[in-house]
Amino acid sequence: MAKTRTGAALLSLSLDRDGADTLQAQLLAQLRRLILDRMISPGSKLPSSRTLAEELSVSRVTVSAVIDQLISEGYLEGRARSGVYVEAELPDQLPEAQSGTAASMEQGRSGTFPEEASPAVPATLRPFDASAPELTLFPYRQWARHHDQTWRRPDAALLSRVDSFGWPPLREAIADHLREWRGLPCTAEQIFITSGVVEAISLIAAATLNEGDEVLTEEPGYAVLNRAVHQNRLIPVPSPVDQQGFDIKTALQTAPRAKAAIVTPSRHYPLGVTLPLSRRLELIEWAVGCNAYVIEDDFDSEYRFQGKPLPAMMSLSNQDRVIYVGSFSKVIFSAMRLGFVVFPKSMLPKVRSALSQTDQQASLMLQPVLARFMQSGDFAIHIRRMRRLYAKRQAAVLKAIKLHAADLLIVDPVPAGMHLVAMSTPDLQNRMSDTEAAERAKSAGVIVQPLSSFFAGPPVNQGLVMGFAGFSEERLEKGVQDLAAALRV
Ligand SMILES: Cc1ncc(COP(=O)(O)O)c(C=O)c1O
């Protein structure tokens, strides 16, 4: 088996017969990882289930169940009379049936969670609410199983004093996730679990900044960040974002002594621009030269539809000047109130001492559940599945705008995220502001956010921020028709 690259990779499979997970679950997780890491090349043939079973000293039933599962997830392909092959393209779409997931395979054994109907979507949720993910396809059953397994007989460590940085297995799971998805080589000890971005900014401020320090923020940007900076007795300095994103040189013309910059380099919020490498390097160079910090808000990075994402900025700097802030609000949902910060190792003592003044706010109830959700693979499955779905929904909304509202709105495809910005055409701008457009839309039952509301100062451009993730293609098209009718009146 070891003569080929595939054979060599398969030799690395190692099953722990005394482990907490079943042999089937271990084999599933390891094979999936080998495929994802391309240790088994796309398109290559797997040995027969009989050979694999013999090599691994497990039953053929176990191997066949795992292979069936990976076929249903789109990692493997069974070809009649030929054998089983690794898919040429890694799966972005996973089966709609919840019964097809890894978790439910284990669940099938215990049988404790009956299939349930999808939850009702809140009636108040209307296109194009940008904060809405697809709520009906969240793997609630798997989540409930992880919750039950965690809290039915809680681990003693959970009931004693937990590290103030957060539940260690969750920090491990996040470190693994960041290595795989964001090319960020960090360790669990660098990760602090937050209740969201506001707590992240407070802790960073307490650990690294002094009252009255200027902090560069993006203009347009997420207003909450300016407020959070202000609440920590720092001075936010909104600085223009151009076609390429945030420009440190322009920003320093207004605030040459700034001590930090909060940026969204992987996908600017809300414009969606990816900050090019040259600008990233300039930012880091500034931070290193001025003892300042880049706070990398990587809020909107997971759902990338095209191309490979640039790795996180933090991975570019070995000078300990980039602090990474992440959130589960989009990938799971905002009500979860869990996020995290990755601190450079050299900052950890300062952070621990700042924590003694501020205290961690994230509830411990959900942290172990999320850790299991991530470690089991359910989280990655969910992201891939939603990514494919959201790509289709974006295509649907673009098509609908071109068909029904081309005289009103100008849109381009976005390579990532859950929303797009439709710019007002000159004709629409002459007739009304984006704020008025949003008000009219609201009376027609459609939610859009005026781009101008993302500016702290006078808005530079006019447009509508439109979320597409949480709505079916039909609802999106109908929403565009209603919007267009409201804007034409
Ligand atoms: C730019 C940006 N960063 C971060 C967040 C996430 O914040 P939180 O983790 O507090 O939900 C958001 C939410 O909309 C955002 O727009």
The ligand as a Gaussian input file, in Angstrom:
#p B3LYP/6-31G(d) Opt

LIG

0 1
 C      -16.770000      44.399000      10.999000
 C      -17.349000      43.526000      12.060000
 N      -16.524000      42.959000      12.944000
 C      -16.995000      42.123000      13.899000
 C      -18.320000      41.841000      13.985000
 C      -18.775000      40.793000      14.975000
 O      -19.040000      41.235000      16.173000
 P      -19.494000      40.200000      17.295000
 O      -18.473000      39.098000      17.325000
 O      -19.470000      41.043000      18.516000
 O      -20.854000      39.717000      16.943000
 C      -19.230000      42.429000      13.107000
 C      -20.669000      42.147000      13.196000
 O      -21.488000      42.639000      12.416000
 C      -18.724000      43.287000      12.108000
 O      -19.535000      43.842000      11.197000

